[in-house]
Structures are given as C-alpha cells and as structure tokens.
Amino acid sequence: MQNRSIRKRLANNRLLAYACSILFLLISMVLGISIGSVHVPISSIIRIVGHEIFPFISLAQVDSMHLNIVLNVRLPRVILASLVGASLAIAGAAFQGLLRNPLADPYTLGVSSGASVGAVVTLFFQISIPFVGAFTLPLLSIVSSFLTIVLVLGFARKIEKSMRVETIILTGIIFGSFLSAVISLMIALTGDELRQIIGWLLGSVSMRGWVYIKIILPFLIIGAGILLFNARELNAMSFGEERAHHLGVDVQRRKLSVLTAGSILTGAAVAVSGTIGFVGLVIPHLTRLLWGSDHKHLLPLSILTGSGFLILADLVARTIISPTELPIGVITALIGAPVFALILMKSRLERSG
Amino acid sequence: MLNVQNLTGGYGGVPIVKDLTFQVNKGEMFGILGPNGSGKTTLLKMISGILAFQKGTVNIADQPIQTFSPKELAKIIAVLPQHSNQSFSYTVKETVALGRYAHQSGWFQTWSPKDEEIVQSVMKQTGIHHFHSKDIQSLSGGERQRVFLAQALAQEPQILLLDEPTNHLDLSFQKELLDVLKAWTREKGLTVISIFHDLNLAGLYCDQLLLMEDGKLNIHHKPNEVLREERVQAVYQTKIKKQAHPRVPAPQMVLLPEQQEDQQNFTVNASILKRTSERIVIQTPQPMKTLSSGVIGSGTGWHDSFINRRVGLDYDCNDHREEMRLYLKENGFEPSDCVGMMTAVNLDDLSHLFIERDGCSIFVVVTAGVGHAIDASKSSQHDMHLQPGTINTWIFVNGSMTEEAFIQSMMTATEVKTKVLHDLEVRDPVTGTLATGTGTDSILIASTQQGEEIEFGGTITPLGKLISQAVYKCTSEAIAHYRNRMDI
C-alpha cells in the first residue's frame, strides 16, 4: 500500500521521472565509457568530452591512450548503443499503444525480418556496391526494411480498406514468418559466412565507429519526431480505433504515420546493429509501470530508459567473459527478462494487495 | 438536429440498414429499439461517422456528415462506448482529458485553462472527481462507465450517442446515468440518441422511440404508441404483457415465461380451509393472483396464504400493519406471501360455499359482524372512528381471470352484499336507515389463473352468477349466525 502511494506520487511528479531517467542514462554512459579492458578514470572522460564541446578545456593531464580509446572506440560505441536502444524503445512504445497489444514490439510487423534479409543477402552474396563499399550492408538493410513495411501495409490495405490493427498484426506476422524462412534458407545454404551471418543476426554495436552513428541519427530524429508529434493521438488510439475516431482523431492518417515512423526507426536500428531483441518489448512496459501510460511522457522517457539500458547491456556483453564478446541480443534478454519479471510481479502484487 | 433520409448501408456491400428515414430534434432523448440483428448498432455507427453508408443522407445541423473532419465532428457528436477495454492503465483524469482532443489545436496542442475547467466540471457532474488520480483499470464497471461518460461530455457535444449505456450497470447506476442524461437534455439542450435493449427503461426515459425490424423502420413515435403489446410481440417474437408504470405515465412491458412443467393444477374448496378459534387459514399449493383490501397484501399481487384473524373487541394498536406482520411471522407465515384480514366476530360463525357450473367453480368464505353497519349514502354523519364489526368476503375463483373480470367480480360481490343487508333489514344505528355494509369491510378476489380464461365477472356472466349466488348465501348465513349469537 505504501509502495503504491509512492508510485502514485512518482507518477504525478513528471520532473522526477525525467530527472531519474536522465541520471540513469548519464550513469550508464559514464560506466560504458569507463569500464573495459583498459580502465578510463571518470575525470579523464569528463575532460575529454568537455574538450570536444568546449575546446578551451585542456587535455594536458589526459593519457593519450585514454584519449584514443574514448574518442575512437568507446564513445562511438556507447552512443550507437544508446541510439539503437532509443529507437527500439520508442518504436516499441508506439507500436504497443497503437496496436493495443502488450505483446507488440518493433519486430511485430516483420520490419526487422525485412532488414535482416537485406543484411543476410549482402553477407551471403558478398555484395559490395561501388562508392558505398563497407556501408553496403546497412544501406541494403534499410532499403529492404522499407520495402517490407510498404508491402505489409499495402497488403493489409488490400485485405481491408480500413486497415484494422488486427489485420495489420496478422499481415506483419505473415510477412515476418516468410522472411525469416528466407533467412533460415540462406543460413542453411551458406558455408564460410555462417559465423558472420549469425553474429550479425544476434546483434552487436561493436567496432562500428562514428559513421554508423551518422547513418542512424537522421532516422532517429525524424522517426522519434513523428511519434512524439502523435503522442496524444496514441493515447486516444490505445482506447481503440473507434473510440479515437469519436474523440476526433483522424485515425487512418495518424495510424499510417505512426506505423511508418516506427518502421523507419526499427529498420535503421536493425541495419546498424542487427536484431537486438527484448529492448523494444520490455523497456516500454518498464517505463509504463514506473511512470504511467500517457504517451506524451511515455515516449521520451522510453527513449532515455532504452538508451541507458542498451549501453549497460553492451557493457556486460563485452566485459563479462572478456576478452570474448557476447552478442548483445543475448544479454538484453538475460538481464532484461528477470528484471522485468521482478517488476511485473511486484506491481501485480501491489495491485491485488 | 439530426436528419436521416433514406439511409442504406452495412458491411461489405450487404445492406443491414435499409431505407431508413427519421429525424431527431434538439434536446430530445431518442431511443432506438429493435431485436438483435435489426441494425441498431450499424445505424449508430453510420450516424457517428465511422461507417460509410451506401445510399441516403445523414445531415447534422443541415450539413451532410461527410463534410465534417473528424475533429469538427467530435465537437458536435460524442459517443459513449458500450464497454471499453484498454490494455494500458491511465488515470481517470488522463482519460477524461482525452475528451478535449478535438478542441485543442496547433502544433503543440497546449492544455488551456478552459480545458482544465471543463474537465474538472464534467468530473464533478459525473461524480468521479474524488478518484481522479485512480487507475481506470482498478475501477468497477459502473465507475468506469461514468469516466467514459465524463470523457464524452468533455467533448462538449451537442449530440450524445450511446450504445446500450446501461449494459453492465447495476440498477442504481442505470437509473443514475439516465437521470443525469435526462437532466442534460432538459437543462442544456443536449440531444441524446441511445440504443436500448431494455424496453422499460426506454419507455420510461425517452421522448421518442424508433423501433427497427430487419434494418427497416417499424415505427417512430411516442413511447406509448411504439410499445404496444401486439407490436412488440410481433417484432420481438415473444410473449409480453404491457402494464402501466405505478408512478409515472410510462408503459412497462413484462415477459410472460412459458408455463413450467412442474406447475400443478389445483382447486380451492372447503378441503383446504383450516379454522381455529383464532384464525381462518387457506393455503394453496401455488400462489394465486389477488385483488384485495386486506391489512397485509392489499392491492394486486400473488399470494398463497390467506388469513382471517380474530382480534378482541379491545384490539387497539397504532401500527396494526406491523403488528399483523409480526403476528404472521410468529405463526410461521411469510408476510409477503399472505393476504391478511382482521375481524372481531367469532370465527365459528363463518359461512363458506363451493359451487361449480359450466366448468367454472368458485369457493366463497364470509365472516360477518354488523354491529357497526353503515349506510354508505349517509356516511358523512359518521365520525372517522373505526370500530370492529366487519364483513370479510373471500372469493376464490378456479379459473384464469382478466383484470376486467377481477374488477367486475368485486362490483358484483359488493352489490350482492348490500342486497343481503337490505333483505335482512340491517340498519345503520346512527341514521336508522338501511345499511349497505360496515365501515371496515374487506374483500379478496383470488384466482388460480389456470384453465380457461374468464373474461368477465359482471352480474349476468357465468362467473357473476356464481358469485352472486355464493356471496348471497354465505353473507346471509354469516349474518344470521352473528345475530343468533348476539341474541343469546
């Protein structure tokens, strides 16, 4: 009972929600940059980052190796992890609200399978597009994810003009299963590239560098912008499409923009890091449990929480049995599932008690 | 306010609503009735703009509904959903605040003081203000329904559409909700259009009713005309009976269940009459339909225990009804199943008679005391003081009587009783004229409601003849017994 009243008070205190989430993200970032095979002191991190922003801050006392590690290895890695986490979390939150389904995640509509097919095809056929070179994989991945969402929505529209969410979910599942089968087929037929393909599918944010950040960032800004702009509509639509319509929401248009934005985010995230599971499903739930369901706050808070969480997951993935790196997708589920189970149990007990 | 012309539409090209024309005026409470599958919900969806129609027009304030944008429409029409299930938890206030969606504009859709004011005021009006920070998933069905009502009202609509609003609500919430809506139609000119399953609620609250049958209009009229027995029986294909509401001028329909197989036929006659010095009791195996003026169980009703209780001449009690109730309970009767009368005469002086003719039979029981006989035509000369000395007449009819027969039987029995007093020259001690009865006479007409229907009970009908014969004989006998005893 006391816990419950505390939760209430927290829910009312938006400022506290944002403060906690930002703090969590900052701590995750600092830990992510600091910890590793070479330990970088926090004071050095502050100096290095400070120098990048305000060049007058002197780097005299900073070890040049630390400078190199932070700027070229850890910082881009942490930022990429945070951008991927942010994209998946906000897309998941939006999809769950729109589809009114707690089991929905960014991968429900088959977009991730689409992006994966692009990537696996690149690896399988060793494709390299001139002028793009090493970035053939993310490029093809994003292109194929867009193709997928266009096909899924087009197909759903063909089945039913009003495109009810049930139809969209089913269509997504059909396309997702088909594309997964295509991936499995390529895995079965491949020889040398097996390890490379599996490794990519399990997801990773290592050794991507600043370029990958530049790839995902515009998509994140556009996608998250569209979703945030539709926060109130998402609130209305989580009461059902008819209800939203009666409240005055232009359901058809808003639905399409949310689906497109979510898919852009998902496609870009999968393209740069592979299919990292669990973040898009659980972070929105966690945020909702902690701070409430109002999408105006749920969406930005999911971004912050998702970023921090994926940075920590990546930290564990690369340090737990160092020097071997585990796939980050494995870690998200290994940490995330028990934590979520605990929180869920606690909240249900509170509710029934 | 709302004008529907030749509306035809449905799902996937198959018309469910066919060629429907009606109009709803501002401030009206408008009920849509019809059996399952008659197209009520489809009609409501087309009026609320979420289902496109194939033919016809729907005009709101003389403007076709298609020309409104979703936001414009939401400012005019609000819908209270039948039930709303949401997968995620919102607080009551967040939910109500969504009702302001259509009124907010601009890129940042800011929450204005006016929005806040309206949300606060509708939450107060619907009585949900005190739990505004609660999670709607933790609310009861009735509370949740009020939250969605508040949400709909926050839209400041001119028309409110409801699909079976009282579904899932208990009696008091049903009444509360409809009372609130009715008040709004009167005070704020809100137009309410609602689907009803409960014909009685519709009849009670609506100004106009629209009855649908197979997607077509059966009738659009005032409740009393729409809820005609034959019409409802035909449209709903079920047996119902119409009666008047006891308090307000509204029609009420009751269902007539098919006869249960375990119902046994019985006849009331002298074999089930039990008499002690304190009371006369008749108990029947099944309740009988009664019209009576007893101390307990008066008016019309269904009763299976009939008690005529002897009280002393000195019986005096301020609350004789309650005293009688306690007496019945103490003696193992359930007061709600009883018709109970009181008398001061010796119960040995009762008279009863069973007669049967042409398949119709009645059993009459009379106790009579005429110490305080009164000439009804000169009753103004009497004071209000009630004195014991009463003629209690019970008439049990083995048959199925109409209401008309009940009333006519009562008239027949009363006329016969008066005639007996004349023939026996019973006089009013105050005026000295011939008496017509006593000041506290009671009568009971009870019918088994089994067997052939007896339509009339007037003096020259078969039933009337039986009543006059039996009542005359029993009343004369009972008065004779009484006089004998008094003379001794």
Chai-1 contact restraints between the chains, C-beta under 6 A:
chainA,res_idxA,chainB,res_idxB,connection_type,confidence,min_distance_angstrom,max_distance_angstrom,comment,restraint_id
A,R100,B,S87,contact,1.0,0.0,6.0,A-B,restraint_1
A,P102,B,S87,contact,1.0,0.0,6.0,A-B,restraint_2
A,N235,B,L98,contact,1.0,0.0,6.0,A-B,restraint_3
A,A236,B,L98,contact,1.0,0.0,6.0,A-B,restraint_4
A,A236,B,Y101,contact,1.0,0.0,6.0,A-B,restraint_5
A,S238,B,Q86,contact,1.0,0.0,6.0,A-B,restraint_6
A,S238,B,F88,contact,1.0,0.0,6.0,A-B,restraint_7
A,F239,B,S84,contact,1.0,0.0,6.0,A-B,restraint_8
A,F239,B,Q86,contact,1.0,0.0,6.0,A-B,restraint_9
A,E242,B,I50,contact,1.0,0.0,6.0,A-B,restraint_10
A,R243,B,P81,contact,1.0,0.0,6.0,A-B,restraint_11
A,H245,B,I50,contact,1.0,0.0,6.0,A-B,restraint_12
A,H246,B,V79,contact,1.0,0.0,6.0,A-B,restraint_13
A,L247,B,A74,contact,1.0,0.0,6.0,A-B,restraint_14
A,L247,B,L98,contact,1.0,0.0,6.0,A-B,restraint_15
A,L247,B,Y101,contact,1.0,0.0,6.0,A-B,restraint_16
A,G248,B,P70,contact,1.0,0.0,6.0,A-B,restraint_17
A,G248,B,K71,contact,1.0,0.0,6.0,A-B,restraint_18
A,G248,B,A74,contact,1.0,0.0,6.0,A-B,restraint_19
A,G248,B,Y101,contact,1.0,0.0,6.0,A-B,restraint_20
A,G248,B,A102,contact,1.0,0.0,6.0,A-B,restraint_21
A,D250,B,P70,contact,1.0,0.0,6.0,A-B,restraint_22
A,S293,B,F88,contact,1.0,0.0,6.0,A-B,restraint_23
A,S293,B,S89,contact,1.0,0.0,6.0,A-B,restraint_24
A,S293,B,Y90,contact,1.0,0.0,6.0,A-B,restraint_25
A,D294,B,E94,contact,1.0,0.0,6.0,A-B,restraint_26
